[in-house]
Structure formats: structure tokens, C-alpha cells
Amino acid sequence: MGYLKWIEIEESAPNWNLRQLKSCSENEDMLFCAVVKSNAYGHGVDEISSLLPSADWFAVNSLDEGLELRRYGIKRPILLLGHVLMERLPEAIDADLRLTVYNIETIEKLEKTLNQGVTCRIHIQIETGTGRQGLLPENVPEFIRMASGTPGLEIEGLATHFANIEDTLNHEYAEEQLRIFKEVVETVRESGVSPAVIHTACTAATILFPETHFNMLRTGIGLYGLWPSRETFLSAQSNGIPVPDLMPVLSWKTRIAQIKELPSGSYIGYGCTYKTSRRTRLGVLPVGYADGYDRKCTNSAHVLVRGKRAPLLGRVCMNLIMIDLTDIPEASLEDTVVLLGRDCNELITAEMMAEWIGTINYEVVTRISSFLPRIIVRRG
Ligand SMILES: Cc1ncc(COP(=O)(O)O)c(C=O)c1O
């Protein structure tokens, strides 16, 4: 069956990237939690989870994402990173999903909800300076007292999340977060509770800071073959840290839906923002901002056709974009077009697209519509 627009997923890349990231740790027993939230950062959660046999755990954001992974047949531990509505806690418990907790109200609700013989495993998220979800260190002793006194509740994990490892070459803030977290770990242990898994390391921390690894890595972007930032790469290089060989997982493709010749002086697209200055061979592509192709690409991006760059002309529409094929006379109707990925010697990376639209590679891939088919391919 042919596709009009689709995402290609390189079969071997996710697990390759996982092994590259895992090799940042010298501990052979290190657990690896693959962060596959938000449709596996836009890559397709079913496809990506099926291509990660070496992941020990999976992490998603919402209850519904966790339930989908269970329906898909994932039997490994799944950690929910985001908030679960109190009224839906029983669904999480039934599906044996691990909860990230930081509100005392959740513990009170679980105390009332848990039936005899049922276990609910929780991971306490500590606020160490990221200024979002998390339990303040001063509230930890009371929280632990309540949670450990609740029958059926198992404090399985302790976690925190770093604010800015990927944003800077100066990691003093992250070091302070780590210091606060270690103090909390000590407090928890002194109270007689020993969580089985302690995890803090996103991709940048995994690569740059062995001290953040504890006994589980919790990484996302690197799995998809993308670097968290240029600063992360430069920090690794300048500190002599072995640089993992990450392989981008995703290509985004479509086909040419129409080709026509327009005279010089023709306007292209809504708002008449582009006027041709020569006789122009226009290509129309069936992709737009509804697919996640950002409207800020208007008049500033390019795509690849037959291994050559074709500039976008005019505004990105909801379901269409227009390109200049004048300098690619060999292009013909229904040719494949690469929006993101490689075509012969040309390459469009998520980082390039992020620069065109003023964002980060995370957002570029995550916003690709989940309606597009994800096709697993073997490039060899
Ligand atoms: C709580 C949490 N842990 C881990 C990650 C993974 O981070 P990264 O994709 O930078 O590896 C994220 C990403 O947003 C997160 O929110």
C-alpha cells in the first residue's frame, strides 16, 4: 500500500541508541527506563516500544499512555511521570502502573482505595530546584511516615529531575540539585525505607554526570538519536567524555501532489506572502500544520526532492505546502519528498528545522501528528 505522507522509523536505531546511552555507565547492572511519553516524542509509541528489547522499564506521562502500552502487550514496569486524577487511581493500580507521587492527598486517597492484598508501587518525585512537580525536601519525613504506614503501598522509587543540564556549560546548578537530592535519599534511608530504584538521569545527565545515574537511567531524547542540545555535546567534548554515537531514528516523507508552471509575478499561498520573480515550476505537497509541519516554516524552510533542496514558497497551510521545483526539472508527480531526514547527500535534521522555527529538536519531532502512519524500515 502506498502512503501520501508517513514517518519512517529505522528498525535498529532505538535499541542501538539505548546501548550507546547505557554504555555511559560503568555499572553493568544499571537499569534503563526508556522515556516514551508523548507518542515516543512523536516517533510512535507502539513502534518504538517494540524496538526496545533492552529497555528494563518504560516511562510515559499520562495514565492513558500507560494503559495503551499495557494493551499493546508491554509487561515490563511502566512508570507514569505525570499527574493521575484521584478518581482514576484504581485504573492505574489495576494495570500495575507505577505512580509518580508528590501530593499528600494522593497518599490519603490511596489509603482509602487500596484493598487488602493489592499493592501499589509509588515513586516519590523530589523538588530539588526545577520548580515544577515534586515534593519539597522539608516535607519528605512526614510524607514518608504516611506512605510507609499505608498497607499495600510500596515506596519503590525516589526521583528528581534536573532544570538546566542541557542549557549551559556551567553545571553548578545541577550539582546543587544533586546535593539536595542526595540529602533526601539519606533522610529516607535513615527513616528505615529503602526504595529499590533511584533515578534522576535524563539524556544530558546520563552522558555528562555518572553521579546522577544511581541505579536507573531515565532517558528520552537520546533514544531517538537526538542530542539534548549543542551545549551537551560541547560539554562532553570539552570534558573528554566519550561521545555516544547516536543514530537519528525518524524520517518524515510525503509525495508531490501537483506540479505546474506559473509565470513570473505569480503569488503563492494565503496572504500572497510570496511573489515569483521568474517562471516557476511549483510543487504542491499534501502536508501542513495539521500534520505538525510548523507554520513558522513559511518562506524559510526547504525540503529534499531527488537529493536536492527545494525551498518552501509562501505560507504553510493547514494541509498543504508549496515548493519551488524550477531547479529540479527531473522532479515528477508523486515523487517522494523528504521533509526531515536524508536524501542522497542532503540532510534535514530536527535541529535545522528547530532553528528555522525558533524552537528545540524535542518540539519538532514531538509535534508530528500521531495520525501519520509510522513505518518501520531497515536502511542497512
Ligand atoms: C521527568 C522526566 N524524566 C526524564 C525525561 C527525559 O529527558 P530527556 O528527553 O532529556 O532525556 C523527561 C523529559 O522531558 C522528563 O520530563
The ligand as an ORCA input file, in Angstrom:
! r2SCAN-3c Opt
* xyz 0 1
  C      10.519     13.674     34.364
  C      11.326     13.439     33.122
  N      12.277     12.492     33.132
  C      13.035     12.241     32.042
  C      12.855     12.952     30.867
  C      13.727     12.646     29.679
  O      14.524     13.737     29.347
  P      15.414     13.703     28.018
  O      14.455     13.574     26.894
  O      16.144     14.989     28.018
  O      16.294     12.505     28.137
  C      11.881     13.945     30.817
  C      11.706     14.716     29.586
  O      11.036     15.674     29.439
  C      11.092     14.202     31.971
  O      10.133     15.151     31.983
*
